[in-house]
Amino acid sequence: MTPKKATSTRYIGLDLHKHYLVAVGVDAEGEKVLGPQRVQLCNLEYWIAKTLTPQDAVVVEMTSNTWQLHDDLAPHVQSVTVVHPPHVKLITRARVMTDRIAAFSLARLHAAGLLIGIWVPTPEVRDRRALIAQRTTMVRLSTQARNRLHAVLLRHHLPLSEAGNPFAPERRTWWVKLPLPTAEKVCVLCDLDTLAFAQKQITLLEQVMNELAAQDERVPLLVQLTGVGVITALTVLAAIGQIERFPSAKHLVGYSGLGASVHNSGQTHRSGRITKQGRKVWRWVLVQAAWAAVRHNSLWQSQFQRLSRRKPMNRAIV
């Protein structure tokens, strides 16, 4: 949300932490008119009612509890702008930094119109992103446990169990009977329990995600693309949010971080590696979808083979 200087009387910078925030307010000329005030988050509602007005323009950096603060502030002020810390270089590069200086710098930059706010996702998009992030964590946990179990077999030159999935629940007895030292056997049991826990969580999360997908009319369109399944479709939709906020397809590619970096100055024009900007999980899931398309579609397989003759495999898949 961009403040309107014609009606804003104060520009308030908030330096947000886990249990408190520090607030500093300035006028349109950048002169301090409020604070610094240290506010415990448990007293936030009282502070909002006592201090803020409908003419205030608030700015806060993105952190773990920013969205909740945004929702608490939005009904009481003119605007709430959320900014990415890397975009506030005057703060992150300062040699001397305190909570008060950070809040004051945010307020002055906001009053000068130098801060660009990020899109604030709706509660629905936030819930989907939370589900996807939790599933990603569980998948990573499961992969780590499998890798450790594989490493045990390699260290002791032990063969895998009979044909089939060596990590299936019914194979637990086989793992328990392996001739391993006591300490390593305990680690194996821990990894088996970790794997079972992660798989249970993944099943529960995917059940909820499938229910959400069934209610979204966009998912059936996306899953028609080669390499795109239900989870991939939901991840893409959660990352994009409202497609209308992107003026063109190029802007959407830029947000994915899969566009090439460009240097164009004077007589020099060159492009480099992908920018890796935007949401990391979206970029990752698109790359995974590309690998699936290469494995299961002859057209994309031929395209990949053509590119991989002159590029490393990872660059070719991008």
Secondary structure as the mmCIF struct_conf table of DSSP 4:
data_model
#
loop_
_struct_conf.conf_type_id
_struct_conf.id
_struct_conf.beg_label_comp_id
_struct_conf.beg_label_asym_id
_struct_conf.beg_label_seq_id
_struct_conf.end_label_comp_id
_struct_conf.end_label_asym_id
_struct_conf.end_label_seq_id
TURN_TY1_P TURN_TY1_P1 LYS A 5 THR A 7
STRN STRN1 ARG A 10 LEU A 16
BEND BEND1 LYS A 18 HIS A 19
STRN STRN2 TYR A 20 VAL A 26
TURN_TY1_P TURN_TY1_P2 ALA A 28 GLU A 29
BEND BEND2 GLY A 30 GLY A 30
STRN STRN3 LYS A 32 GLN A 40
HELX_RH_3T_P HELX_RH_3T_P1 LEU A 41 ASN A 43
HELX_RH_AL_P HELX_RH_AL_P1 LEU A 44 THR A 51
TURN_TY1_P TURN_TY1_P3 PRO A 54 GLN A 55
STRN STRN4 ASP A 56 GLU A 61
TURN_TY1_P TURN_TY1_P4 SER A 64 ASN A 65
HELX_RH_AL_P HELX_RH_AL_P2 THR A 66 LEU A 73
HELX_RH_3T_P HELX_RH_3T_P2 ALA A 74 HIS A 76
BEND BEND3 VAL A 77 GLN A 78
STRN STRN5 SER A 79 VAL A 83
HELX_RH_3T_P HELX_RH_3T_P3 PRO A 85 HIS A 87
HELX_RH_AL_P HELX_RH_AL_P3 LYS A 89 THR A 92
TURN_TY1_P TURN_TY1_P5 ARG A 93 ARG A 93
BEND BEND4 ARG A 95 VAL A 96
HELX_RH_AL_P HELX_RH_AL_P4 ASP A 99 ALA A 111
TURN_TY1_P TURN_TY1_P6 ALA A 112 GLY A 113
HELX_LH_PP_P HELX_LH_PP_P1 GLY A 117 TRP A 119
HELX_RH_AL_P HELX_RH_AL_P5 PRO A 123 ARG A 155
TURN_TY1_P TURN_TY1_P7 HIS A 156 HIS A 157
HELX_LH_PP_P HELX_LH_PP_P2 LEU A 158 LEU A 160
BEND BEND5 GLU A 162 GLY A 164
TURN_TY1_P TURN_TY1_P8 PRO A 166 PHE A 167
BEND BEND6 ALA A 168 ALA A 168
HELX_RH_3T_P HELX_RH_3T_P4 PRO A 169 ARG A 171
HELX_RH_AL_P HELX_RH_AL_P6 ARG A 172 VAL A 176
TURN_TY1_P TURN_TY1_P9 LYS A 177 LYS A 177
BEND BEND7 LEU A 178 LEU A 178
HELX_RH_AL_P HELX_RH_AL_P7 THR A 182 ALA A 214
TURN_TY1_P TURN_TY1_P10 GLN A 215 GLN A 215
TURN_TY1_P TURN_TY1_P11 GLU A 217 ARG A 218
HELX_RH_AL_P HELX_RH_AL_P8 VAL A 219 LEU A 222
TURN_TY1_P TURN_TY1_P12 VAL A 223 GLN A 224
BEND BEND8 LEU A 225 LEU A 225
TURN_TY1_P TURN_TY1_P13 THR A 226 GLY A 227
HELX_RH_AL_P HELX_RH_AL_P9 VAL A 230 ILE A 240
HELX_RH_3T_P HELX_RH_3T_P5 ILE A 243 ARG A 245
BEND BEND9 PRO A 247 SER A 248
HELX_RH_AL_P HELX_RH_AL_P10 ALA A 249 SER A 256
TURN_TY1_P TURN_TY1_P14 GLY A 257 GLY A 257
BEND BEND10 GLY A 259 GLY A 259
STRN STRN6 ALA A 260 SER A 265
TURN_TY1_P TURN_TY1_P15 GLY A 266 GLN A 267
STRN STRN7 THR A 268 ILE A 274
BEND BEND11 GLY A 278 GLY A 278
HELX_RH_AL_P HELX_RH_AL_P11 LYS A 280 HIS A 296
HELX_RH_AL_P HELX_RH_AL_P12 SER A 298 SER A 308
TURN_TY1_P TURN_TY1_P16 ARG A 309 ARG A 310
BEND BEND12 LYS A 311 LYS A 311
HELX_RH_AL_P HELX_RH_AL_P13 MET A 313 ILE A 317
#
